[in-house]
Amino acid sequence: MLSEIVNRRSIRAYLPRPVSPADIETVLRAGALAPSSKNRQPWRFTVALGGKKAEALSAMARGLEEEARRPLLPESTRHLSGAEWTLSVMAQAPAVIFVTNPLGRDPRQALNTDERVSELCSAQSLGACLENMALQATALGLGSLWICDTYFAYDALTAWLGGGGALAAAMALGYAAETPPPRPRKPLEELVEWRE
């Protein structure tokens, strides 16, 4: 088993040390090499550094405030404080990569069956892309955090990104200031059913 799979962790504390553009590009290339349904490659990357990262985080903060007033995700409001904490983690990371799906639709849009299947296929493809990025970051000695809390600030972040697709996720990237232990995993025996 690849050591990157075993050693990858979700990092929530970062050192104030910049990540080289070459390393960021290597992480992005790994994401772009992921398998995708019908080879659609439903990903675009926006790398936010320095002042542009501050702009993105400001947009996310505004979006979280709006979510508290008028929730897009009313059944998930109990997780809003976690999204606020994630924002502080993003502020520590030297780089934040926003991943958008140029084929995606607004999550509020009603979908027919074909559109729903297309969205599910894109979600699987994007998951592979983000996992590749996280594993490549680990291989480079970098920490990463795959972030879905961006959905709490969907409209504000989409406006900051300038459209061009549905916001899928973000990834914080930097040198880890923590070494979290592995999180518990279910035993394989509970997860697998053999049929012969």
C-alpha positions in Angstrom: 0.0 0.0 0.0 1.3 3.4 -0.9 2.8 5.2 2.2 1.0 8.4 1.1 -2.4 6.6 1.5 -1.4 5.5 5.0 0.2 8.8 6.1 -2.2 11.3 4.6 -3.9 13.4 7.3 -6.4 16.3 7.3 -4.2 19.1 8.5 -5.9 22.0 10.4 -2.8 23.9 11.6 -0.1 25.3 9.3 3.3 26.9 9.5 3.7 30.4 8.1 6.0 29.1 5.4 5.1 29.6 1.7 4.6 26.7 -0.7 6.6 27.0 -3.9 4.7 27.6 -7.1 6.3 24.4 -8.5 4.9 22.3 -5.6 1.5 23.8 -6.0 1.6 23.0 -9.8 2.7 19.4 -9.0 -0.4 19.1 -6.7 -2.6 20.5 -9.4 -1.2 18.2 -12.1 -1.9 15.2 -9.8 -5.5 16.4 -9.6 -5.8 16.9 -13.3 -4.6 13.3 -13.9 -7.5 11.8 -12.0 -9.9 9.5 -13.8 -13.2 11.1 -14.7 -16.5 9.9 -16.1 -16.5 9.9 -19.9 -13.1 11.8 -19.6 -15.1 15.0 -18.9 -12.4 16.2 -16.5 -15.0 18.4 -14.6 -12.5 20.5 -12.7 -11.0 24.0 -12.8 -8.6 25.3 -10.2 -8.3 28.8 -8.7 -5.2 29.1 -6.6 -5.5 31.9 -4.0 -2.4 33.3 -2.4 -1.6 36.4 -0.4 -4.0 39.3 -1.0 -6.2 37.2 -3.3 -6.5 34.6 -0.6 -7.5 37.3 1.9 -10.2 38.4 -0.6 -11.5 34.8 -0.9 -11.6 34.4 2.9 -13.4 37.7 3.3 -16.0 36.5 0.7 -16.4 33.3 2.7 -16.8 35.2 6.0 -19.6 37.3 4.4 -21.2 34.1 3.1 -21.1 32.5 6.5 -22.8 35.6 8.0 -25.5 35.3 5.3 -25.8 31.6 5.9 -26.6 32.4 9.6 -29.3 34.9 8.5 -30.8 33.0 5.6 -29.5 29.4 5.3 -29.0 27.7 2.0 -28.5 24.5 4.1 -31.1 24.9 6.9 -30.8 21.2 8.0 -27.0 21.7 8.5 -27.0 24.9 10.6 -25.6 22.9 13.5 -22.4 22.6 11.4 -22.0 26.4 10.8 -19.6 26.8 13.7 -17.4 24.1 12.2 -17.4 26.1 8.9 -16.3 29.2 10.9 -13.4 27.2 12.4 -12.5 25.9 8.9 -12.3 29.6 7.8 -9.6 30.2 10.5 -7.7 27.1 9.3 -7.8 28.4 5.7 -6.4 31.7 6.9 -3.3 29.8 8.3 -2.6 27.9 5.1 -0.3 29.7 2.7 -2.4 28.5 -0.3 -6.1 27.7 -0.8 -7.1 26.0 -4.0 -10.8 26.4 -5.0 -12.0 23.6 -7.3 -15.0 24.3 -9.5 -17.0 22.1 -11.8 -17.5 23.9 -15.2 -20.2 21.3 -16.0 -22.0 21.7 -12.6 -25.2 23.3 -11.8 -26.4 25.4 -8.9 -27.2 23.1 -6.0 -30.7 24.6 -5.7 -31.6 23.7 -9.2 -34.0 20.8 -9.7 -32.5 18.1 -11.8 -34.0 15.5 -14.1 -32.7 11.9 -14.0 -30.0 12.4 -16.7 -28.8 15.6 -15.0 -28.7 13.9 -11.6 -26.7 11.0 -12.9 -24.3 13.5 -14.6 -23.9 15.4 -11.3 -23.2 12.1 -9.5 -20.6 11.1 -12.1 -18.9 14.5 -11.8 -18.9 14.2 -8.0 -17.1 10.9 -8.2 -14.6 12.4 -10.6 -14.0 15.5 -8.4 -13.5 13.2 -5.4 -10.8 11.3 -7.3 -9.2 14.7 -8.3 -9.2 16.0 -4.7 -7.8 12.7 -3.4 -5.0 12.8 -5.9 -4.2 16.3 -4.8 -4.1 15.3 -1.1 -1.9 12.3 -1.8 0.5 14.3 -3.9 0.7 16.9 -1.2 1.6 14.2 1.3 4.3 12.9 -1.1 5.8 16.4 -1.3 5.8 16.7 2.5 2.9 19.1 2.5 -0.2 19.1 4.6 -3.7 19.5 3.1 -7.3 19.8 4.1 -10.1 18.9 1.7 -12.8 21.5 2.5 -16.5 21.2 1.8 -17.6 23.9 4.3 -17.4 26.2 1.3 -21.0 25.2 0.6 -22.1 27.4 3.6 -20.7 30.4 1.6 -21.7 29.1 -1.8 -23.1 32.4 -3.3 -20.4 34.7 -1.9 -17.5 32.4 -3.0 -19.1 31.8 -6.4 -19.3 35.6 -6.9 -15.7 36.0 -5.9 -14.6 33.2 -8.3 -16.5 35.0 -11.1 -18.8 32.1 -12.1 -17.7 29.6 -14.7 -19.0 26.6 -12.9 -20.3 25.2 -9.7 -18.1 25.4 -6.6 -17.1 21.8 -5.7 -14.6 22.2 -2.8 -11.5 23.9 -1.6 -8.2 22.6 -0.5 -5.9 24.3 2.1 -2.2 23.6 1.3 0.9 24.2 3.4 3.5 22.8 5.8 1.8 21.1 8.7 2.2 22.6 12.2 0.6 19.5 13.7 0.9 15.7 13.4 -2.5 14.3 14.1 -2.9 10.6 14.7 -4.8 8.4 12.3 -8.5 8.5 12.7 -10.3 5.3 13.5 -11.5 3.3 10.6 -14.1 0.6 10.4 -12.7 -2.9 10.1 -12.8 -4.3 6.6 -14.9 -7.2 7.8 -17.8 -4.7 8.5 -17.5 -3.2 5.1 -17.2 -6.1 2.7 -19.7 -8.6 1.6 -18.3 -11.5 -0.5 -20.6 -13.1 -3.1 -19.6 -16.2 -5.1 
